[in-house]
């Protein structure tokens, strides 16, 4: 929500409290436009700074792999007698005969990764054992001090073996196993997505913005993310699976926004001293202390809200990745959009309306706008401390 819209809503509610001819109202309206103007100036400067950084990065002579490649998803089943890689190579070589370089088909590497991690673990353990053994020899100790370990759970149980010999045996056993699994993966575990590389940046940019099939659910081409940004587990997900996941997650976020109004509204009840005394009567003697009263009224609700929002950000990022988004940066952007709507609908409206409802819970036959106009000032402390703790 823009600052101008926020302040205009406040002005509408304040009109019912002050009256249209009150000088304070017109001073408030002038302040709305002044604050909005300053906020827009800062936003424009920030946008210009980011645009300049992007233009500088695009014009940089430094060559990056993602500038010459595109990400291809929703590859249809390959014809009989043709591998997935041959299918992709033939398809793009026909469309871009002069600038097509090569393709890299995404594969299911789960089993390969497990073997590789186990192999690397034994290599590190071997290097450590050899270093310990070499140090023991320089210290004048006998060879009987060779490192040993137990083969059971966490090295606490099982048969006691020589660490160096045991690690060498495991490395010799896992190396051919890894090579065999890599061949099987490249041949039999190819997924319906690939990275296609070109010899020209212009061709890669054009390919990322062009349609390559009549049906929307086949040959989906987009800009390739940076290698470190790719979420590999999301690449094989089909078009319809991504659509279903997206709508399901939108519904989950909507339900979160609706039902999170309850805890947000409950938190807003503690932003005023009056509500705190009414809801927690046993705290009256403590609240009379100036220092404790300041913490409870101003900062404690904000800290609780910030903890809640910190957990919320991580959960929204998890949901965004579950949509099937191919890169970390796109997932963060999607999570930021969800977080924005949550903040606007819950923190702003939830605290504003929730605090007012809590403070006038026993009032009957109250008109909505005059009610907000007379009770919104009591929630000002919440927003002051909310901004201060950001």
Sine and cosine of phi, psi and omega as CSV:
sin_phi,cos_phi,sin_psi,cos_psi,sin_omega,cos_omega
0.00,0.00,0.72,-0.69,-0.06,-1.00
-0.96,0.29,0.43,-0.90,0.04,-1.00
-0.86,0.51,-0.61,0.79,-0.03,-1.00
-0.90,0.43,-0.69,0.72,0.00,-1.00
-0.90,0.43,-0.65,0.76,0.02,-1.00
-0.87,0.49,-0.73,0.68,-0.03,-1.00
-0.94,0.35,-0.56,0.83,0.04,-1.00
-0.90,0.43,-0.65,0.76,0.06,-1.00
-0.88,0.48,-0.65,0.76,0.05,-1.00
-0.89,0.45,-0.62,0.78,0.01,-1.00
-0.90,0.43,-0.64,0.77,0.01,-1.00
-0.89,0.46,-0.72,0.70,0.01,-1.00
-0.91,0.41,-0.59,0.81,-0.03,-1.00
-0.94,0.35,-0.48,0.88,0.01,-1.00
-0.84,0.54,-0.63,0.78,-0.01,-1.00
-0.94,0.35,-0.37,0.93,-0.02,-1.00
-1.00,-0.03,-0.66,0.75,-0.10,-1.00
-1.00,-0.07,-0.55,0.84,-0.11,-0.99
0.99,-0.14,0.47,-0.88,-0.13,-0.99
-0.94,0.34,-0.42,0.91,-0.06,-1.00
-1.00,-0.08,0.04,1.00,-0.03,-1.00
-0.95,0.32,0.78,-0.62,0.01,-1.00
-0.87,0.50,-0.52,0.85,-0.01,-1.00
-0.90,0.43,-0.51,0.86,0.02,-1.00
-0.91,0.42,-0.70,0.72,-0.03,-1.00
-0.94,0.33,-0.56,0.83,0.11,-0.99
-0.90,0.44,-0.60,0.80,0.03,-1.00
-0.92,0.40,-0.65,0.76,0.01,-1.00
-0.90,0.43,-0.67,0.74,0.05,-1.00
-0.88,0.47,-0.65,0.76,0.02,-1.00
-0.90,0.44,-0.53,0.85,0.03,-1.00
-0.85,0.52,-0.76,0.65,-0.04,-1.00
-0.93,0.36,-0.56,0.83,0.02,-1.00
-0.92,0.40,-0.74,0.67,0.02,-1.00
-0.89,0.45,-0.65,0.76,0.02,-1.00
-0.89,0.45,-0.69,0.73,0.00,-1.00
-0.87,0.49,-0.72,0.69,0.01,-1.00
-0.89,0.45,-0.67,0.74,0.00,-1.00
-0.89,0.45,-0.66,0.75,0.01,-1.00
-0.92,0.40,-0.58,0.82,0.05,-1.00
-0.88,0.47,-0.72,0.70,0.00,-1.00
-0.92,0.40,-0.62,0.79,0.05,-1.00
-0.90,0.44,-0.66,0.76,0.02,-1.00
-0.90,0.44,-0.67,0.75,0.03,-1.00
-0.90,0.44,-0.65,0.76,0.02,-1.00
-0.91,0.41,-0.67,0.75,0.02,-1.00
-0.90,0.44,-0.67,0.74,0.02,-1.00
-0.90,0.44,-0.64,0.76,0.02,-1.00
-0.89,0.46,-0.71,0.70,0.01,-1.00
-0.91,0.41,-0.65,0.76,0.03,-1.00
-0.89,0.46,-0.65,0.76,0.04,-1.00
-0.90,0.43,-0.64,0.76,0.04,-1.00
-0.89,0.45,-0.66,0.76,0.01,-1.00
-0.92,0.40,-0.70,0.71,0.02,-1.00
-0.89,0.46,-0.64,0.77,0.02,-1.00
-0.90,0.44,-0.64,0.77,0.01,-1.00
-0.93,0.38,-0.64,0.77,-0.01,-1.00
-0.94,0.35,-0.54,0.84,-0.01,-1.00
-1.00,0.03,-0.02,1.00,-0.02,-1.00
-0.91,0.41,0.66,-0.75,0.03,-1.00
-0.95,0.32,-0.18,0.98,0.00,-1.00
-0.91,0.42,0.76,-0.65,-0.04,-1.00
-1.00,0.00,0.79,-0.61,0.04,-1.00
-0.84,-0.54,0.57,-0.82,-0.11,-0.99
-0.88,0.48,-0.62,0.78,-0.07,-1.00
-0.92,0.39,-0.31,0.95,0.03,-1.00
-0.96,0.28,-0.34,0.94,-0.03,-1.00
-0.94,-0.34,0.25,0.97,-0.10,-0.99
-0.67,-0.74,0.32,-0.95,0.09,-1.00
-0.73,-0.68,0.41,-0.91,0.06,-1.00
-0.98,-0.19,0.80,-0.59,-0.02,-1.00
-0.92,-0.39,0.81,-0.59,0.03,-1.00
-0.82,-0.58,0.18,-0.98,0.03,-1.00
0.86,0.51,0.70,0.71,0.06,-1.00
-0.95,0.31,0.78,-0.63,-0.01,-1.00
-0.93,0.37,0.26,-0.97,0.02,-1.00
-0.84,0.55,0.65,-0.76,-0.04,-1.00
-0.97,0.26,0.54,-0.84,0.04,-1.00
-0.88,0.48,0.38,-0.93,-0.01,-1.00
-0.90,0.44,0.70,-0.71,-0.01,-1.00
0.99,0.11,0.14,0.99,-0.02,-1.00
-0.75,-0.66,0.74,-0.67,0.03,-1.00
-0.97,0.23,0.22,-0.97,0.02,-1.00
-0.89,0.46,-0.66,0.75,0.00,-1.00
-0.90,0.44,-0.69,0.73,0.04,-1.00
-0.89,0.46,-0.60,0.80,0.04,-1.00
-0.89,0.45,-0.73,0.68,0.00,-1.00
-0.91,0.42,-0.70,0.71,0.00,-1.00
-0.87,0.50,-0.71,0.70,-0.02,-1.00
-0.91,0.42,-0.66,0.75,-0.06,-1.00
-0.90,0.44,-0.76,0.64,-0.07,-1.00
-0.99,0.16,-0.43,0.90,0.07,-1.00
-0.94,0.35,-0.50,0.87,0.05,-1.00
-0.94,0.33,-0.63,0.78,-0.03,-1.00
-0.98,0.18,-0.65,0.76,-0.04,-1.00
-0.84,-0.55,0.94,0.33,-0.11,-0.99
-0.91,0.41,-0.49,0.87,-0.10,-1.00
-1.00,-0.01,-0.44,0.90,-0.11,-0.99
-0.90,-0.43,-0.08,1.00,0.04,-1.00
-0.93,0.36,0.73,-0.68,-0.02,-1.00
-0.95,-0.31,-0.89,0.46,0.01,-1.00
-0.23,-0.97,0.10,-1.00,0.04,-1.00
-0.74,-0.67,0.40,-0.92,0.07,-1.00
-0.74,-0.67,0.95,-0.33,-0.04,-1.00
-0.98,0.18,0.70,-0.71,0.03,-1.00
-0.95,0.30,0.70,-0.71,-0.02,-1.00
-0.85,-0.53,0.31,-0.95,0.06,-1.00
-1.00,0.08,0.98,-0.21,-0.12,-0.99
-0.98,-0.19,0.32,0.95,-0.09,-1.00
-0.86,0.51,-0.77,0.64,-0.04,-1.00
-0.92,0.38,-0.64,0.77,0.03,-1.00
-0.89,0.46,-0.66,0.75,-0.01,-1.00
-0.90,0.43,-0.62,0.79,0.02,-1.00
-0.89,0.45,-0.71,0.71,0.01,-1.00
-0.91,0.41,-0.66,0.75,-0.02,-1.00
-0.90,0.44,-0.67,0.74,0.03,-1.00
-0.89,0.45,-0.65,0.76,0.04,-1.00
-0.90,0.43,-0.67,0.75,0.02,-1.00
-0.90,0.44,-0.70,0.72,0.02,-1.00
-0.90,0.44,-0.57,0.82,0.05,-1.00
-0.89,0.46,-0.67,0.74,0.03,-1.00
-0.93,0.36,-0.56,0.83,0.04,-1.00
-0.91,0.42,-0.68,0.73,0.03,-1.00
-0.92,0.40,-0.64,0.77,0.02,-1.00
-0.91,0.41,-0.61,0.79,0.04,-1.00
-0.91,0.42,-0.69,0.72,0.01,-1.00
-0.88,0.47,-0.65,0.76,0.02,-1.00
-0.91,0.40,-0.68,0.73,-0.01,-1.00
-0.90,0.43,-0.65,0.76,0.03,-1.00
-0.91,0.42,-0.61,0.80,0.04,-1.00
-0.92,0.40,-0.65,0.76,0.03,-1.00
-0.91,0.41,-0.66,0.75,-0.01,-1.00
-0.92,0.40,-0.67,0.75,0.02,-1.00
-0.90,0.43,-0.62,0.78,0.02,-1.00
-0.92,0.39,-0.59,0.80,0.01,-1.00
-0.93,0.38,-0.55,0.83,0.02,-1.00
-0.95,0.32,-0.61,0.79,0.02,-1.00
-0.94,0.34,-0.37,0.93,0.03,-1.00
-0.99,0.10,0.04,1.00,0.06,-1.00
1.00,0.10,0.32,0.95,0.01,-1.00
-1.00,0.01,0.32,-0.95,-0.02,-1.00
-0.98,0.20,0.16,-0.99,-0.02,-1.00
-0.95,0.32,-0.21,0.98,0.00,-1.00
-0.93,0.36,-0.12,0.99,0.00,-1.00
-1.00,-0.05,0.34,0.94,0.06,-1.00
-0.86,0.52,0.63,-0.78,-0.04,-1.00
-0.88,0.48,0.62,-0.78,0.05,-1.00
-0.74,-0.67,0.33,-0.94,0.07,-1.00
-0.43,-0.90,0.27,-0.96,0.06,-1.00
-0.99,-0.16,0.58,-0.81,-0.13,-0.99
-1.00,0.06,-0.03,1.00,-0.05,-1.00
-0.99,0.10,-0.36,-0.93,-0.08,-1.00
-0.89,0.46,0.85,-0.52,0.04,-1.00
0.83,0.56,0.36,0.93,0.00,-1.00
0.94,0.34,0.33,0.94,-0.04,-1.00
-0.98,-0.20,-0.43,0.90,-0.03,-1.00
-0.75,-0.66,0.16,-0.99,0.04,-1.00
0.98,-0.20,-0.11,-0.99,-0.04,-1.00
-0.95,0.31,0.65,-0.76,0.03,-1.00
-1.00,0.05,0.82,-0.58,-0.08,-1.00
-0.74,-0.67,0.28,-0.96,0.11,-0.99
-0.96,0.29,0.84,-0.55,-0.11,-0.99
-0.89,0.46,-0.68,0.73,-0.06,-1.00
-0.91,0.41,-0.74,0.67,0.00,-1.00
-0.91,0.41,-0.65,0.76,-0.02,-1.00
-0.90,0.44,-0.70,0.72,0.00,-1.00
-0.92,0.40,-0.63,0.78,0.04,-1.00
-0.89,0.45,-0.65,0.76,0.04,-1.00
-0.89,0.45,-0.69,0.72,0.00,-1.00
-0.91,0.41,-0.63,0.78,0.02,-1.00
-0.90,0.43,-0.69,0.72,0.03,-1.00
-0.91,0.42,-0.48,0.88,0.02,-1.00
-0.98,0.19,-0.63,0.78,-0.09,-1.00
-0.99,0.13,-0.46,0.89,-0.06,-1.00
-0.87,0.49,-0.80,0.60,0.05,-1.00
-0.91,0.41,-0.50,0.86,0.04,-1.00
-0.91,0.42,-0.65,0.76,0.04,-1.00
-0.91,0.42,-0.70,0.72,0.00,-1.00
-0.89,0.46,-0.65,0.76,0.02,-1.00
-0.92,0.40,-0.66,0.75,0.00,-1.00
-0.92,0.38,-0.57,0.82,0.06,-1.00
-0.88,0.47,-0.67,0.75,0.02,-1.00
-0.91,0.42,-0.67,0.75,0.03,-1.00
-0.90,0.44,-0.65,0.76,0.00,-1.00
-0.89,0.45,-0.71,0.70,0.00,-1.00
-0.91,0.40,-0.47,0.88,-0.07,-1.00
-1.00,-0.05,-0.60,0.80,-0.19,-0.98
-0.87,-0.49,-0.19,0.98,-0.10,-0.99
-0.88,-0.47,0.61,0.80,0.04,-1.00
-0.98,0.19,0.68,-0.73,-0.05,-1.00
-0.99,-0.13,0.11,-0.99,-0.05,-1.00
-1.00,0.04,0.66,0.75,0.06,-1.00
-0.48,-0.88,0.40,-0.92,-0.06,-1.00
-0.36,-0.93,0.32,-0.95,0.16,-0.99
-0.96,-0.29,0.81,-0.58,-0.03,-1.00
-0.93,-0.36,0.75,-0.66,-0.07,-1.00
-0.93,-0.36,0.61,-0.79,0.02,-1.00
-0.84,-0.54,0.23,-0.97,0.04,-1.00
-1.00,-0.03,-0.01,1.00,-0.06,-1.00
-0.72,-0.70,0.69,-0.72,0.09,-1.00
-0.91,0.41,-0.63,0.78,-0.03,-1.00
-0.88,0.48,-0.68,0.73,0.01,-1.00
-0.91,0.42,-0.66,0.75,0.02,-1.00
-0.89,0.45,-0.67,0.74,0.02,-1.00
-0.91,0.42,-0.65,0.76,0.02,-1.00
-0.92,0.38,-0.64,0.77,-0.01,-1.00
-0.91,0.42,-0.59,0.81,-0.02,-1.00
-0.94,0.35,-0.33,0.94,-0.05,-1.00
-0.94,-0.35,0.22,0.98,-0.05,-1.00
-0.90,-0.43,0.47,-0.88,0.12,-0.99
-1.00,0.08,0.69,-0.73,-0.05,-1.00
-0.89,-0.45,0.06,1.00,0.04,-1.00
-0.38,-0.93,0.41,-0.91,0.01,-1.00
-0.95,0.31,-0.57,0.82,-0.01,-1.00
-1.00,0.03,0.68,-0.74,-0.08,-1.00
-0.95,0.32,-0.33,0.94,-0.08,-1.00
-1.00,-0.09,0.26,0.97,0.05,-1.00
-0.71,-0.71,0.56,-0.83,0.06,-1.00
0.78,0.62,0.83,0.56,0.08,-1.00
-0.99,0.17,0.86,-0.51,-0.08,-1.00
-0.88,-0.47,0.70,-0.71,0.01,-1.00
-0.54,-0.84,0.17,-0.99,0.06,-1.00
-0.86,0.50,0.65,-0.76,0.03,-1.00
-0.98,0.19,0.75,-0.67,0.08,-1.00
-0.95,0.30,0.17,-0.99,0.14,-0.99
-0.89,0.45,0.53,-0.85,-0.02,-1.00
-0.81,0.58,-0.63,0.78,-0.02,-1.00
-0.96,0.26,-0.21,0.98,-0.04,-1.00
-1.00,-0.09,-0.24,0.97,-0.13,-0.99
-0.94,0.33,0.72,-0.70,0.16,-0.99
-0.99,-0.13,1.00,-0.07,-0.18,-0.98
-0.89,0.45,-0.55,0.84,-0.05,-1.00
-0.94,0.35,-0.31,0.95,-0.01,-1.00
-1.00,0.01,-0.29,0.96,-0.10,-0.99
-0.89,0.45,-0.65,0.76,-0.05,-1.00
-0.97,0.26,-0.15,0.99,-0.07,-1.00
-0.91,0.42,0.72,-0.69,-0.06,-1.00
-0.96,0.27,0.20,-0.98,-0.04,-1.00
-0.87,0.49,-0.75,0.67,-0.06,-1.00
-0.94,0.33,-0.54,0.84,0.08,-1.00
-0.90,0.43,-0.65,0.76,0.03,-1.00
-0.91,0.42,-0.64,0.76,0.01,-1.00
-0.90,0.44,-0.70,0.71,0.00,-1.00
-0.90,0.44,-0.70,0.71,0.03,-1.00
-0.87,0.50,-0.66,0.75,-0.03,-1.00
-0.89,0.46,-0.73,0.68,-0.02,-1.00
-0.92,0.38,-0.62,0.78,0.03,-1.00
-0.89,0.46,-0.68,0.73,-0.01,-1.00
-0.94,0.35,-0.58,0.81,0.09,-1.00
-0.87,0.49,-0.65,0.76,0.02,-1.00
-0.91,0.41,-0.66,0.75,0.03,-1.00
-0.88,0.48,-0.70,0.71,0.00,-1.00
-0.90,0.43,-0.65,0.76,0.04,-1.00
-0.88,0.48,-0.69,0.72,0.03,-1.00
-0.90,0.43,-0.61,0.79,0.06,-1.00
-0.88,0.47,-0.69,0.72,-0.01,-1.00
-0.90,0.44,-0.66,0.75,-0.04,-1.00
-0.93,0.37,-0.77,0.64,-0.12,-0.99
-0.99,0.12,-0.29,0.96,0.07,-1.00
-0.97,0.26,-0.19,0.98,0.09,-1.00
-0.87,0.49,-0.44,0.90,-0.02,-1.00
-0.92,0.39,-0.82,0.57,0.04,-1.00
-0.92,0.40,-0.55,0.83,0.03,-1.00
-0.91,0.41,-0.69,0.72,0.04,-1.00
-0.90,0.43,-0.57,0.82,0.05,-1.00
-0.92,0.40,-0.66,0.75,0.03,-1.00
-0.89,0.46,-0.63,0.78,-0.03,-1.00
-0.90,0.43,-0.37,0.93,0.01,-1.00
-0.92,0.39,-0.34,0.94,-0.02,-1.00
-1.00,-0.09,0.09,1.00,-0.04,-1.00
-0.99,0.13,-0.23,0.97,0.05,-1.00
-0.89,-0.46,0.56,-0.83,-0.02,-1.00
-0.91,0.42,-0.57,0.82,-0.02,-1.00
-0.89,0.46,-0.73,0.68,0.02,-1.00
-0.91,0.42,-0.62,0.78,-0.01,-1.00
-0.89,0.45,-0.67,0.74,0.01,-1.00
-0.92,0.39,-0.60,0.80,-0.05,-1.00
-0.96,0.29,-0.63,0.78,-0.07,-1.00
-0.99,0.12,-0.54,0.84,-0.01,-1.00
-0.84,-0.54,0.98,0.18,-0.10,-0.99
-0.91,0.42,-0.51,0.86,-0.05,-1.00
-0.94,0.34,-0.19,0.98,0.00,-1.00
-1.00,-0.02,0.00,1.00,-0.06,-1.00
-0.83,0.56,-0.70,0.71,0.02,-1.00
-0.89,0.45,-0.57,0.82,-0.02,-1.00
-0.96,0.28,-0.63,0.78,-0.06,-1.00
-0.90,0.44,-0.45,0.89,0.00,-1.00
-0.91,0.41,-0.30,0.95,0.07,-1.00
-0.97,0.23,0.79,-0.62,-0.13,-0.99
-0.87,0.50,-0.73,0.68,-0.06,-1.00
-0.90,0.43,-0.74,0.68,0.01,-1.00
-0.91,0.41,-0.61,0.79,0.00,-1.00
-0.89,0.46,-0.65,0.76,0.02,-1.00
-0.89,0.45,-0.69,0.73,-0.01,-1.00
-0.91,0.41,-0.73,0.68,-0.05,-1.00
-0.92,0.40,-0.64,0.77,-0.09,-1.00
-0.98,0.19,-0.59,0.81,-0.15,-0.99
-0.96,-0.28,-0.77,0.63,-0.22,-0.97
-0.99,-0.14,-0.54,0.84,-0.03,-1.00
-0.88,0.48,-0.73,0.68,0.06,-1.00
-0.88,0.48,-0.58,0.82,0.00,-1.00
-0.93,0.38,-0.66,0.76,0.02,-1.00
-0.90,0.44,-0.68,0.73,0.04,-1.00
-0.88,0.47,-0.65,0.76,0.01,-1.00
-0.92,0.39,-0.63,0.77,0.00,-1.00
-0.92,0.40,-0.62,0.79,0.07,-1.00
-0.89,0.45,-0.69,0.72,0.03,-1.00
-0.88,0.48,-0.69,0.73,-0.02,-1.00
-0.95,0.33,-0.53,0.85,0.05,-1.00
-0.91,0.42,-0.68,0.73,0.07,-1.00
-0.92,0.40,-0.61,0.79,0.00,-1.00
-0.88,0.48,-0.66,0.75,-0.02,-1.00
-0.86,0.50,-0.69,0.72,0.01,-1.00
-0.91,0.42,-0.63,0.78,0.00,-1.00
-0.93,0.37,-0.64,0.77,0.03,-1.00
-0.91,0.40,-0.58,0.82,0.07,-1.00
-0.91,0.41,-0.64,0.77,0.07,-1.00
-0.88,0.48,-0.69,0.72,0.02,-1.00
-0.90,0.43,-0.64,0.77,-0.01,-1.00
-0.90,0.43,-0.65,0.76,0.05,-1.00
-0.91,0.41,-0.54,0.84,0.01,-1.00
-0.94,0.34,-0.26,0.97,0.05,-1.00
-0.92,0.39,-0.37,0.93,-0.08,-1.00
0.98,-0.20,0.30,0.95,0.02,-1.00
-0.91,0.42,0.69,-0.72,-0.17,-0.99
-0.99,0.15,-0.23,0.97,-0.09,-1.00
-0.69,-0.73,0.42,-0.91,-0.01,-1.00
-0.90,0.44,-0.68,0.73,-0.04,-1.00
-0.90,0.43,-0.64,0.77,0.04,-1.00
-0.92,0.39,-0.60,0.80,0.04,-1.00
-0.91,0.41,-0.64,0.77,0.04,-1.00
-0.91,0.42,-0.65,0.76,0.03,-1.00
-0.90,0.43,-0.66,0.75,0.03,-1.00
-0.90,0.43,-0.65,0.76,0.04,-1.00
-0.91,0.41,-0.58,0.82,0.03,-1.00
-0.90,0.43,-0.63,0.78,0.05,-1.00
-0.89,0.46,-0.69,0.72,0.04,-1.00
-0.89,0.45,-0.65,0.76,-0.02,-1.00
-0.91,0.42,-0.59,0.81,0.02,-1.00
-0.88,0.47,-0.75,0.66,0.00,-1.00
-0.90,0.44,-0.59,0.81,0.03,-1.00
-0.90,0.44,-0.69,0.72,-0.01,-1.00
-0.90,0.44,-0.71,0.70,-0.05,-1.00
-0.91,0.42,-0.75,0.66,-0.12,-0.99
-0.98,0.19,-0.47,0.88,-0.07,-1.00
-0.98,-0.21,-0.83,0.56,-0.09,-1.00
-0.93,0.36,-0.72,0.69,-0.03,-1.00
-0.96,0.26,-0.88,0.47,-0.05,-1.00
-0.94,0.33,-0.62,0.78,-0.03,-1.00
-0.89,0.45,-0.71,0.70,0.00,-1.00
-0.94,0.34,-0.67,0.74,-0.03,-1.00
-0.89,0.46,-0.82,0.57,-0.03,-1.00
-0.95,0.31,-0.66,0.75,-0.04,-1.00
-0.89,0.46,-0.70,0.72,0.02,-1.00
-0.89,0.45,-0.61,0.79,0.02,-1.00
-0.92,0.39,-0.68,0.73,0.00,-1.00
-0.90,0.44,-0.68,0.74,0.01,-1.00
-0.89,0.46,-0.62,0.78,-0.07,-1.00
-0.97,0.23,-0.31,0.95,-0.01,-1.00
-0.83,-0.56,0.62,0.79,-0.10,-0.99
-0.90,0.44,-0.51,0.86,-0.09,-1.00
-0.99,-0.13,0.04,1.00,-0.03,-1.00
-0.99,0.13,0.68,-0.73,-0.02,-1.00
-0.93,-0.38,0.48,-0.88,0.09,-1.00
0.82,0.57,0.75,0.66,0.01,-1.00
-0.98,-0.18,0.75,-0.66,0.10,-1.00
-0.96,0.30,0.57,-0.82,-0.18,-0.98
-0.92,0.40,-0.80,0.60,-0.08,-1.00
-0.92,0.39,-0.72,0.69,0.08,-1.00
-0.87,0.49,-0.56,0.83,0.03,-1.00
-0.88,0.47,-0.72,0.70,0.03,-1.00
-0.92,0.39,-0.65,0.76,-0.02,-1.00
-0.88,0.48,-0.55,0.83,-0.03,-1.00
-1.00,0.03,-0.34,0.94,-0.09,-1.00
-0.93,-0.37,-0.23,0.97,0.02,-1.00
-0.87,0.49,-0.64,0.77,0.00,-1.00
-0.84,0.55,-0.45,0.89,0.00,-1.00
-0.94,0.35,-0.29,0.96,0.01,-1.00
-0.99,-0.14,0.12,0.99,-0.03,-1.00
-0.90,0.45,-0.54,0.84,-0.01,-1.00
-0.86,0.51,-0.61,0.79,-0.01,-1.00
-0.85,0.52,-0.74,0.67,-0.07,-1.00
-0.96,0.28,-0.52,0.85,0.07,-1.00
-0.89,0.45,-0.75,0.67,0.00,-1.00
-0.96,0.29,-0.49,0.87,0.04,-1.00
-0.89,0.46,-0.71,0.70,0.04,-1.00
-0.93,0.37,-0.62,0.78,-0.04,-1.00
-0.91,0.42,-0.51,0.86,-0.05,-1.00
-1.00,-0.04,0.02,1.00,0.02,-1.00
-0.97,0.25,0.00,0.00,0.00,0.00
